[in-house]
């Protein structure tokens, strides 16, 4: 019996978790369908998920599904839909064999769904689309299909229709009731299939089903079913369609052929990772691979008995053989390092002191300063934060030794709120924390200013020497220094250090970026070199800082807002966005009675917007916010 790993992806509130719940019910895994409102679904069991009604972390479920063409172990991966948890989605893609993308009827393809589709296209994951909520919106899905075609760059193939009684029919279940044009669409992507069908006038071979089987894997066919996750209509047919299509072939991985999907910490199991094996492999083979690739640098405990501790996710019993495609749990007492979104690698001695997580290369602009109520508790809270970061590398922690403070960085407002709440669970220790801080810098305006920097002391008897330089802007957020004259290394180091120090605090008190200092000439005066270097430092600090007041402006991250509301609520939403100094980019009627608007605003002005939107629209307004802080994407705060 084969295994198939299928991810469910969607925009927030599109019905992704409801679909997962219905699948588990249809497969007999649960006896009753839970609801998000009641907080009793199998996927959303964290307290924060129950209270907020959204998915915060990825969940994994295995079901047995029988079809007319075989029996399968279907591994369902239910992913978060909120943008703050996007890294949990992207971490999974390399191991996804097929993707179900849930779209909401009565709407265009919404922002997070659009992002996910683009990511899936890049990862070459076969996609099957499910237009949900047809029990509410009926046949209002034309706008959905039109916007989907624009994203895909090609027309999706609609494989469901209503019969005369109003019931939905599905292609794979009964192709004969569909028009000939649908069969032609399923073959159109392949010249070979089309020509073969012409050579078979009797129709003994159904080439359209062959096209449906292989087209999604080739990235040339995008089948669409529709129905209702809430009522269950179309769900069984959807699973049959997913399993009929061929899965993506396993990726080749250098080193260990195991791919990490997620990390967890639970009271019963402790630390563990959810792992996807790319090939069939035994523990003995892994041990041999460790010796071959790592040599003596591998931590000795790796070779101890049960150094590899893999568990079956269903029984939690240890296993010695890993089957390609079957998810397993890896206990974190082994000699392996696992980062979500990456292949496993062997732990070396160097890894004890240096552990680089690739997902943390770009710092988040959102942060919270944390102060333990009692200084003796700092280590306790640091451990809590490190556990949080281990499970979700979207967080980062900075330990400020000079102030005794801890800084938690996260992907966004909701991400940080969830992080703080999670570390405070199950403890009576007190913790103080700031409001959310949003990064700001001073950016040099477009300019090129030639300066002569010199400082004199000891009644003008000592001089730093005249340094001739040009201060100019760059096209990014960098701080650069360029020497167009040959100087001794210690002089160059002194100039570089002084320039970097001058940029630490600009006119608005923030770090200055986007500037370059080009050294044109400098003649070292006679006398004691150390005294000269000290005076030179003063000259650079004073001279560079004098240029900041009129030549920098304060910038911060910019947020793109995408909002879907009832037309009745549009006015109050626009008023709130105006109060937050947002610039409306576009407004259009997505479907009857629904307005879709896009706007941009400084991130600091949008703190609390999601909660306010829910209040303004009585809980039915949906927003998506993408925040970035790059040299191409920022907001001007002061000038």
C-alpha positions as CSV (number, residue, x, y, z in Angstrom):
1,X,0.0,0.0,0.0
2,X,1.5,3.3,-1.1
3,X,1.8,6.6,0.9
4,X,0.8,10.0,-0.5
5,X,1.7,13.2,1.2
6,X,-0.8,15.9,0.4
7,X,-0.7,19.5,1.7
8,X,-3.9,21.6,2.1
9,X,-3.2,25.3,1.4
10,X,-5.5,28.3,1.4
11,X,-6.1,31.9,2.4
12,X,-7.2,32.5,6.0
13,X,-10.9,31.6,6.5
14,X,-11.3,29.8,3.2
15,X,-12.3,26.5,4.9
16,X,-9.0,24.7,5.0
17,X,-9.3,23.3,8.5
18,X,-13.0,22.5,7.9
19,X,-11.9,20.5,4.9
20,X,-9.3,18.6,6.9
21,X,-12.0,17.8,9.5
22,X,-14.4,16.5,6.9
23,X,-11.7,14.3,5.3
24,X,-11.0,12.7,8.7
25,X,-14.7,12.1,9.2
26,X,-15.2,10.6,5.7
27,X,-12.3,8.3,6.3
28,X,-13.7,7.1,9.6
29,X,-10.8,8.6,11.6
30,X,-13.2,10.6,13.7
31,X,-16.8,9.9,14.6
32,X,-18.1,13.5,14.4
33,X,-17.1,16.6,12.5
34,X,-15.7,19.3,14.9
35,X,-16.1,23.0,14.2
36,X,-13.7,25.9,14.5
37,X,-16.4,27.9,16.4
38,X,-16.7,25.1,19.0
39,X,-12.9,24.7,19.2
40,X,-13.0,20.9,18.9
41,X,-11.3,20.2,15.6
42,X,-8.5,17.7,15.3
43,X,-6.1,20.3,13.7
44,X,-6.6,23.4,15.8
45,X,-6.0,22.2,19.3
46,X,-3.7,24.9,20.7
47,X,-5.5,27.3,23.1
48,X,-4.6,30.2,20.9
49,X,-6.0,28.5,17.8
50,X,-9.3,27.7,19.6
51,X,-9.7,31.3,20.9
52,X,-8.8,33.0,17.6
53,X,-10.4,30.6,15.2
54,X,-7.3,30.3,13.0
55,X,-4.5,27.8,12.4
56,X,-1.2,28.6,14.0
57,X,0.9,25.6,13.3
58,X,1.0,22.8,10.8
59,X,-0.7,19.5,11.7
60,X,-0.3,16.0,10.2
61,X,-3.0,13.3,9.8
62,X,-2.8,9.8,8.3
63,X,-5.9,8.1,6.9
64,X,-6.6,5.0,4.9
65,X,-8.5,5.8,1.6
66,X,-9.8,3.1,-0.7
67,X,-10.5,3.9,-4.4
68,X,-11.5,1.8,-7.5
69,X,-7.9,2.0,-8.6
70,X,-6.1,1.2,-5.4
71,X,-5.8,1.7,-1.6
72,X,-3.7,4.5,-0.2
73,X,-2.3,5.8,3.1
74,X,-3.1,9.5,2.7
75,X,-0.9,11.8,4.8
76,X,-2.8,15.1,5.1
77,X,-0.8,18.2,6.0
78,X,-3.0,21.0,7.2
79,X,-1.1,24.3,7.0
80,X,-1.7,27.8,8.5
81,X,-3.3,30.4,6.3
82,X,-2.2,33.5,8.1
83,X,0.7,35.4,6.5
84,X,2.7,35.6,9.8
85,X,3.1,31.8,9.7
86,X,4.1,31.6,6.0
87,X,7.5,30.1,6.8
88,X,5.7,27.0,8.0
89,X,4.1,26.7,4.6
90,X,7.3,27.2,2.6
91,X,9.2,24.8,4.8
92,X,7.0,21.9,3.6
93,X,7.0,22.4,-0.1
94,X,10.0,20.2,-1.1
95,X,8.3,17.2,0.5
96,X,4.7,17.8,-0.8
97,X,3.7,15.3,-3.5
98,X,0.4,16.9,-4.3
99,X,-1.3,20.1,-3.1
100,X,-5.0,20.8,-2.5
101,X,-5.5,24.6,-2.9
102,X,-8.8,25.6,-1.3
103,X,-10.4,28.7,-2.9
104,X,-13.5,30.5,-1.6
105,X,-16.5,30.8,-3.9
106,X,-18.0,34.3,-4.1
107,X,-14.5,35.8,-4.3
108,X,-11.5,36.3,-6.4
109,X,-8.4,34.3,-5.4
110,X,-7.3,36.0,-2.2
111,X,-3.8,37.2,-1.4
112,X,-2.3,34.4,0.7
113,X,-3.8,31.8,-1.7
114,X,-2.1,33.7,-4.6
115,X,1.2,33.6,-2.8
116,X,0.9,29.9,-2.0
117,X,0.1,29.1,-5.7
118,X,3.1,31.0,-6.8
119,X,5.3,29.1,-4.3
120,X,3.8,25.8,-5.4
121,X,4.5,26.6,-9.1
122,X,8.1,27.3,-8.2
123,X,8.4,24.1,-6.3
124,X,6.7,22.2,-9.1
125,X,4.2,20.6,-6.8
126,X,1.1,19.2,-8.7
127,X,-2.0,21.2,-7.7
128,X,-5.7,20.3,-7.5
129,X,-8.1,23.2,-6.7
130,X,-11.2,22.9,-4.6
131,X,-13.7,25.8,-4.8
132,X,-15.3,25.7,-1.3
133,X,-18.5,27.1,0.1
134,X,-20.8,26.4,-2.9
135,X,-23.5,25.6,-0.3
136,X,-23.5,29.4,0.4
137,X,-22.5,31.0,-2.9
138,X,-24.0,28.5,-5.4
139,X,-22.7,29.3,-8.9
140,X,-20.8,32.5,-7.9
141,X,-17.3,31.2,-8.8
142,X,-16.6,32.7,-12.2
143,X,-14.5,35.5,-10.7
144,X,-12.5,32.8,-8.9
145,X,-11.7,31.0,-12.1
146,X,-10.9,34.2,-14.0
147,X,-8.4,35.3,-11.3
148,X,-7.0,31.8,-11.0
149,X,-6.3,31.7,-14.8
150,X,-4.4,35.0,-14.4
151,X,-2.2,33.6,-11.7
152,X,-1.5,30.3,-13.4
153,X,-0.9,31.9,-16.8
154,X,-3.2,29.3,-18.3
155,X,-6.8,28.2,-18.0
156,X,-7.8,25.8,-15.2
157,X,-10.1,22.9,-16.2
158,X,-13.4,22.8,-14.4
159,X,-14.3,19.2,-13.8
160,X,-17.6,19.6,-11.9
161,X,-21.1,20.6,-13.0
162,X,-24.7,20.5,-11.9
163,X,-27.1,17.9,-13.1
164,X,-30.8,18.8,-13.9
165,X,-31.8,18.2,-10.3
166,X,-29.1,20.6,-9.0
167,X,-26.7,18.0,-7.6
168,X,-23.0,18.3,-8.5
169,X,-21.4,15.8,-10.9
170,X,-17.7,15.1,-10.9
171,X,-15.6,14.1,-14.0
172,X,-13.6,11.3,-12.6
173,X,-16.7,9.6,-11.2
174,X,-18.7,9.7,-14.5
175,X,-16.9,11.3,-17.5
176,X,-19.7,10.4,-19.9
177,X,-22.0,13.1,-18.6
178,X,-19.5,15.8,-19.4
179,X,-19.3,17.5,-22.9
180,X,-16.6,16.4,-25.4
181,X,-14.9,19.8,-24.9
182,X,-13.9,18.9,-21.4
183,X,-12.2,15.7,-22.6
184,X,-10.4,17.7,-25.2
185,X,-9.1,20.2,-22.5
186,X,-7.7,17.3,-20.5
187,X,-5.7,16.1,-23.5
188,X,-4.8,19.5,-25.1
189,X,-1.6,20.0,-23.0
190,X,-0.1,16.9,-24.7
191,X,0.3,16.5,-28.5
192,X,1.0,12.8,-28.0
193,X,-2.3,12.2,-26.2
194,X,-4.3,14.3,-28.7
195,X,-2.8,12.4,-31.7
196,X,-3.4,9.0,-29.9
197,X,-7.0,9.9,-29.3
198,X,-7.4,10.7,-33.1
199,X,-6.0,7.2,-33.8
200,X,-8.6,5.6,-31.6
201,X,-12.0,6.5,-33.1
202,X,-13.7,3.6,-31.3
203,X,-12.8,5.3,-27.9
204,X,-11.5,2.0,-26.4
205,X,-8.9,3.9,-24.4
206,X,-9.9,7.0,-22.3
207,X,-7.0,9.3,-23.1
208,X,-8.7,12.2,-21.3
209,X,-8.2,10.3,-18.0
210,X,-4.6,9.6,-18.9
211,X,-4.2,13.4,-19.4
212,X,-5.8,14.1,-16.1
213,X,-3.5,11.6,-14.4
214,X,-0.2,13.0,-15.7
215,X,-1.0,16.6,-16.7
216,X,-0.8,18.1,-13.1
217,X,2.6,16.5,-12.5
218,X,3.9,18.0,-15.7
219,X,2.7,21.4,-14.5
220,X,0.5,21.7,-17.6
221,X,-3.0,20.9,-16.2
222,X,-4.8,22.4,-13.3
223,X,-8.0,20.5,-12.5
224,X,-10.8,22.2,-10.4
225,X,-13.4,20.5,-8.3
226,X,-16.0,22.3,-6.2
227,X,-18.3,21.6,-3.3
228,X,-18.6,22.3,0.4
229,X,-16.3,21.2,3.2
230,X,-19.0,22.0,5.7
231,X,-21.6,19.7,4.2
232,X,-19.1,17.2,2.7
233,X,-20.3,17.6,-0.8
234,X,-17.5,16.8,-3.2
235,X,-15.0,15.9,-0.5
236,X,-14.8,12.2,-1.3
237,X,-14.6,13.0,-5.0
238,X,-11.8,15.4,-4.3
239,X,-9.7,12.8,-2.6
240,X,-10.2,10.4,-5.5
241,X,-9.1,13.1,-7.9
242,X,-6.0,13.8,-5.8
243,X,-5.0,10.1,-5.7
244,X,-5.7,9.6,-9.4
245,X,-3.2,12.3,-10.3
246,X,0.5,11.2,-10.3
247,X,2.5,12.6,-7.4
248,X,5.7,14.7,-7.7
249,X,8.8,12.5,-7.8
250,X,11.0,12.7,-4.7
251,X,13.7,15.3,-4.8
252,X,17.3,14.2,-4.9
253,X,19.1,15.4,-1.7
254,X,22.9,15.7,-1.1
255,X,23.8,13.8,2.1
256,X,21.0,12.4,4.2
257,X,17.8,11.6,2.2
258,X,15.5,12.8,4.9
259,X,13.6,16.1,4.8
260,X,12.4,18.0,7.9
261,X,8.9,19.3,7.7
262,X,8.3,20.6,11.2
263,X,9.5,20.5,14.8
264,X,7.5,20.0,18.0
265,X,7.9,19.8,21.7
266,X,5.3,17.8,23.7
267,X,5.1,16.6,27.2
268,X,4.9,12.9,26.3
269,X,7.6,12.8,23.6
270,X,9.8,15.8,24.4
271,X,11.5,17.3,21.3
272,X,11.0,15.7,17.9
273,X,10.9,16.5,14.2
274,X,8.4,15.3,11.6
275,X,10.6,13.9,8.8
276,X,9.9,12.8,5.2
277,X,12.1,10.0,3.9
278,X,13.1,10.6,0.2
279,X,14.1,6.9,-0.3
280,X,13.7,3.6,1.5
281,X,16.5,3.4,4.1
282,X,17.4,1.5,7.2
283,X,19.0,2.8,10.4
284,X,22.1,0.7,9.6
285,X,22.4,2.5,6.3
286,X,22.1,5.9,8.0
287,X,24.8,4.9,10.4
288,X,27.1,3.9,7.6
289,X,26.3,7.2,5.8
290,X,27.2,9.1,9.0
291,X,30.6,7.4,9.2
292,X,31.3,8.0,5.5
293,X,30.3,11.7,5.4
294,X,31.2,12.9,8.9
295,X,34.1,10.9,10.2
296,X,35.5,11.5,13.7
297,X,33.8,15.0,14.0
298,X,30.4,13.4,14.7
299,X,29.4,13.6,18.3
300,X,30.2,10.2,20.0
301,X,26.7,9.7,21.4
302,X,25.5,9.3,17.8
303,X,27.0,5.8,17.7
304,X,25.4,4.8,20.9
305,X,22.6,2.3,20.9
306,X,19.4,3.9,19.7
307,X,21.4,6.9,18.5
308,X,18.8,7.2,15.7
309,X,15.5,7.3,17.4
310,X,12.7,7.2,14.8
311,X,9.1,6.6,15.8
312,X,6.0,5.6,13.9
313,X,3.7,8.6,14.1
314,X,0.6,6.4,14.6
315,X,1.9,3.9,17.2
316,X,4.8,5.9,18.6
317,X,6.8,2.7,18.5
318,X,10.5,2.7,17.5
319,X,11.2,1.7,13.9
320,X,14.3,0.4,12.2
321,X,13.3,0.9,8.5
322,X,12.1,4.1,6.9
323,X,9.8,3.8,3.9
324,X,10.0,6.3,1.1
325,X,7.2,8.9,1.5
326,X,6.0,7.6,4.9
327,X,6.3,10.4,7.5
328,X,8.2,9.5,10.7
329,X,9.1,11.2,14.0
330,X,12.7,11.8,14.8
331,X,13.5,12.1,18.5
332,X,16.1,14.9,19.1
333,X,18.5,12.7,21.1
334,X,20.3,11.7,18.0
335,X,23.4,13.0,16.2
336,X,21.4,14.8,13.6
337,X,20.6,18.5,13.1
338,X,17.1,19.2,11.7
339,X,15.9,22.6,10.5
340,X,12.4,22.9,9.0
341,X,12.6,23.3,5.3
342,X,16.0,21.5,4.9
343,X,17.4,18.1,4.6
344,X,18.9,16.5,7.8
345,X,22.6,16.7,8.3
346,X,24.9,15.1,10.8
347,X,25.9,17.1,13.9
348,X,29.6,18.0,14.1
349,X,31.7,19.4,17.0
350,X,31.5,22.9,15.4
351,X,27.7,22.7,15.5
352,X,27.8,22.8,19.3
353,X,28.9,26.4,19.2
354,X,27.6,27.6,15.8
355,X,24.1,26.8,14.5
356,X,23.0,28.8,11.6
357,X,19.3,28.8,10.6
358,X,18.9,30.0,7.0
359,X,15.5,31.3,7.7
360,X,16.9,33.9,10.1
361,X,19.2,35.6,7.7
362,X,16.8,38.5,7.2
363,X,15.9,40.1,10.5
364,X,12.2,40.8,11.1
365,X,11.2,44.4,11.6
366,X,8.8,43.4,14.5
367,X,10.2,42.9,18.0
368,X,9.3,43.0,21.7
369,X,11.6,43.8,24.6
370,X,11.3,41.3,27.5
371,X,12.3,41.9,31.1
372,X,11.9,39.2,33.8
373,X,10.3,40.6,36.9
374,X,13.2,39.1,38.9
375,X,16.7,39.1,37.5
376,X,17.3,35.6,38.8
377,X,14.6,34.3,36.3
378,X,16.4,35.5,33.2
379,X,17.9,32.1,32.4
380,X,14.4,30.5,32.8
381,X,12.8,32.9,30.3
382,X,15.8,32.6,27.9
383,X,15.3,28.8,27.9
384,X,11.6,29.3,27.2
385,X,12.4,31.6,24.3
386,X,14.9,29.2,22.9
387,X,12.3,26.4,23.0
388,X,10.0,28.6,21.1
389,X,12.6,29.4,18.5
390,X,13.6,25.8,18.2
391,X,10.0,24.9,17.3
392,X,9.4,27.9,15.1
393,X,12.6,29.4,13.6
394,X,10.4,32.3,12.3
395,X,11.2,33.7,15.8
396,X,14.6,35.1,16.8
397,X,16.0,35.9,20.2
398,X,18.6,38.5,21.2
399,X,20.2,38.5,24.6
400,X,21.2,42.0,25.6
401,X,24.0,41.4,28.1
402,X,24.5,45.1,28.8
403,X,20.9,45.8,29.8
404,X,19.8,42.4,31.0
405,X,16.9,42.5,28.5
406,X,15.8,39.9,26.0
407,X,14.4,40.8,22.6
408,X,12.0,38.5,20.7
409,X,11.7,39.2,17.0
410,X,8.8,37.7,15.0
411,X,7.2,37.8,11.6
412,X,4.4,40.1,12.5
413,X,2.0,41.4,15.2
414,X,0.0,38.2,15.6
415,X,3.2,36.1,15.5
416,X,4.7,38.0,18.4
417,X,1.4,38.0,20.4
418,X,1.2,34.2,20.0
419,X,4.9,33.8,20.9
420,X,4.6,35.8,24.2
421,X,1.5,33.9,25.2
422,X,3.1,30.5,24.5
423,X,6.2,31.2,26.7
424,X,4.0,32.4,29.5
425,X,1.9,29.2,29.6
426,X,2.1,26.8,32.6
427,X,4.2,29.0,34.8
428,X,3.6,31.4,37.7
429,X,6.8,33.4,37.1
430,X,6.1,37.0,36.0
431,X,7.3,38.7,32.9
432,X,7.3,42.3,31.7
433,X,7.3,43.1,28.1
434,X,7.1,46.2,25.9
435,X,4.6,47.0,23.2
436,X,5.6,45.9,19.7
437,X,8.5,47.8,18.4
438,X,8.9,48.3,14.6
439,X,12.3,48.9,13.1
440,X,13.3,52.3,11.7
441,X,16.3,53.7,10.1
442,X,17.5,57.0,8.7
443,X,18.1,56.9,5.0
444,X,20.4,59.3,3.2
445,X,18.7,61.4,0.6
446,X,20.0,61.4,-2.9
447,X,23.1,63.6,-2.7
448,X,26.8,63.8,-3.4
449,X,28.6,66.2,-1.0
450,X,32.4,66.8,-1.0
451,X,33.8,67.5,2.5
452,X,37.1,68.4,4.0
453,X,37.3,66.9,7.5
454,X,39.9,68.2,10.0
455,X,40.1,68.6,13.8
456,X,42.7,70.6,15.7
457,X,43.5,70.5,19.4
458,X,46.1,71.6,22.0
459,X,45.7,75.3,21.0
460,X,45.7,74.3,17.3
461,X,49.2,72.8,17.7
462,X,48.0,69.3,16.8
463,X,45.9,68.4,13.8
464,X,44.2,65.3,12.5
465,X,45.3,66.3,9.0
466,X,42.9,67.2,6.2
467,X,40.8,64.3,5.0
468,X,39.1,65.0,1.6
469,X,36.1,62.8,1.0
470,X,32.7,62.5,-0.8
471,X,29.6,61.5,1.1
472,X,27.0,60.1,-1.3
473,X,23.9,58.0,-1.2
474,X,23.7,54.3,-2.3
475,X,20.8,52.4,-4.0
476,X,20.2,50.3,-0.9
477,X,20.3,50.2,2.9
478,X,24.1,49.6,3.1
479,X,26.9,51.6,4.7
480,X,30.0,51.6,2.5
481,X,33.4,53.1,2.6
482,X,35.7,53.2,-0.4
483,X,39.4,54.3,-0.4
484,X,40.6,55.9,-3.6
485,X,44.0,56.6,-2.1
486,X,46.6,54.2,-0.6
487,X,46.8,54.4,3.2
488,X,48.4,52.3,6.0
489,X,46.1,49.6,7.4
490,X,45.8,51.2,10.8
491,X,44.7,54.5,9.3
492,X,42.1,52.8,7.1
493,X,40.8,50.8,10.1
494,X,40.5,54.0,12.2
495,X,38.6,55.8,9.4
496,X,36.3,52.8,8.9
497,X,35.5,52.4,12.6
498,X,34.9,56.2,13.0
499,X,32.5,56.2,10.0
500,X,30.5,53.2,11.3
501,X,30.3,54.9,14.7
502,X,29.1,58.1,13.2
503,X,26.2,56.2,11.5
504,X,24.9,54.7,14.7
505,X,22.7,57.7,15.6
506,X,21.5,60.2,13.0
507,X,19.3,63.3,13.3
508,X,16.2,61.3,14.4
509,X,18.3,59.1,16.8
510,X,18.2,56.0,14.5
511,X,20.9,54.2,12.6
512,X,21.8,55.9,9.3
513,X,22.0,53.7,6.2
514,X,22.2,54.1,2.4
515,X,25.4,56.0,2.3
516,X,28.9,55.7,1.1
517,X,32.1,57.6,2.1
518,X,34.7,57.8,-0.6
519,X,38.1,58.8,0.6
520,X,39.8,61.0,-2.0
521,X,43.0,62.1,-0.2
522,X,44.6,62.2,3.2
523,X,48.1,63.2,4.2
524,X,49.2,62.0,7.5
525,X,50.7,64.8,9.6
526,X,54.0,64.5,11.3
527,X,54.0,63.5,15.0
528,X,52.6,60.8,17.2
529,X,50.4,58.5,15.1
530,X,48.1,57.6,18.0
531,X,47.3,61.2,18.7
532,X,46.6,61.8,15.0
533,X,44.3,58.9,14.8
534,X,42.4,60.1,17.9
535,X,41.9,63.6,16.3
536,X,41.0,62.0,13.0
537,X,38.2,60.1,14.7
538,X,36.8,63.3,16.2
539,X,37.0,65.0,12.8
540,X,35.1,62.2,11.0
541,X,32.4,61.8,13.8
542,X,31.8,65.6,13.9
543,X,32.0,66.1,10.1
544,X,29.7,63.3,9.1
545,X,27.2,64.0,11.8
546,X,26.9,67.6,10.7
547,X,25.5,66.5,7.4
548,X,22.7,64.3,8.8
549,X,20.1,67.0,10.0
550,X,19.2,68.2,6.5
551,X,20.1,65.1,4.4
552,X,18.4,62.1,6.0
553,X,14.8,61.0,6.3
554,X,13.2,58.5,8.7
555,X,11.9,55.3,7.1
556,X,10.2,52.2,8.3
557,X,8.7,49.0,6.9
558,X,5.7,49.3,4.6
559,X,2.7,47.0,4.8
560,X,0.5,46.0,1.9
561,X,-3.1,45.5,3.0
562,X,-5.6,43.4,1.2
563,X,-9.2,43.6,2.6
564,X,-12.4,41.8,1.7
565,X,-15.5,43.3,3.3
566,X,-19.3,43.5,2.7
567,X,-20.0,46.7,0.8
568,X,-22.1,47.9,3.7
569,X,-18.9,48.1,5.8
570,X,-16.6,49.6,3.2
571,X,-17.1,53.2,4.4
572,X,-16.0,52.6,8.0
573,X,-13.0,50.5,6.9
574,X,-11.9,53.3,4.5
575,X,-12.3,55.8,7.3
576,X,-10.1,53.7,9.6
577,X,-7.4,53.2,6.9
578,X,-7.4,57.0,6.3
579,X,-6.9,57.6,10.0
580,X,-3.9,55.3,9.8
581,X,-2.4,57.3,6.8
582,X,-2.9,54.5,4.4
583,X,-2.9,55.1,0.7
584,X,-5.7,53.2,-1.1
585,X,-4.4,51.5,-4.2
586,X,-7.6,50.1,-5.6
587,X,-11.2,49.2,-4.8
588,X,-13.5,47.0,-6.8
589,X,-16.6,44.9,-6.4
590,X,-15.3,41.3,-6.2
591,X,-18.8,39.8,-6.3
592,X,-22.3,41.1,-5.6
593,X,-22.2,42.8,-2.2
594,X,-18.5,42.2,-1.5
595,X,-15.8,44.9,-1.9
596,X,-12.1,44.1,-2.3
597,X,-9.6,46.9,-1.5
598,X,-5.9,47.2,-1.5
599,X,-3.9,49.8,0.4
600,X,-0.4,50.6,1.6
601,X,0.6,52.1,4.9
602,X,3.5,52.4,7.3
603,X,3.6,49.2,9.4
604,X,3.6,51.1,12.7
605,X,0.3,52.7,11.8
606,X,-1.4,49.3,11.2
607,X,-0.8,47.7,14.6
608,X,-4.1,46.5,15.8
609,X,-5.8,46.8,12.4
610,X,-6.9,43.2,12.0
611,X,-8.7,43.3,15.4
612,X,-10.2,46.6,14.6
613,X,-11.4,45.3,11.2
614,X,-13.2,42.4,12.9
615,X,-14.9,44.8,15.2
616,X,-15.9,47.2,12.5
617,X,-17.4,44.4,10.3
618,X,-18.9,42.3,13.0
619,X,-16.4,39.5,12.5
620,X,-16.7,39.0,8.8
621,X,-14.0,41.3,7.4
622,X,-10.9,39.5,6.3
623,X,-7.5,41.2,5.9
624,X,-4.1,40.0,4.7
625,X,-1.0,42.1,5.5
626,X,2.4,41.7,4.0
627,X,5.2,43.7,5.7
628,X,8.6,44.2,4.2
629,X,11.5,46.5,4.9
630,X,13.9,46.6,2.0
631,X,15.5,49.4,-0.1
632,X,12.8,48.9,-2.6
633,X,9.9,48.6,-0.2
634,X,9.6,51.0,2.7
635,X,7.5,53.9,4.1
636,X,8.8,57.4,4.7
637,X,7.9,58.5,8.3
638,X,9.7,61.8,8.7
639,X,11.5,64.1,6.3
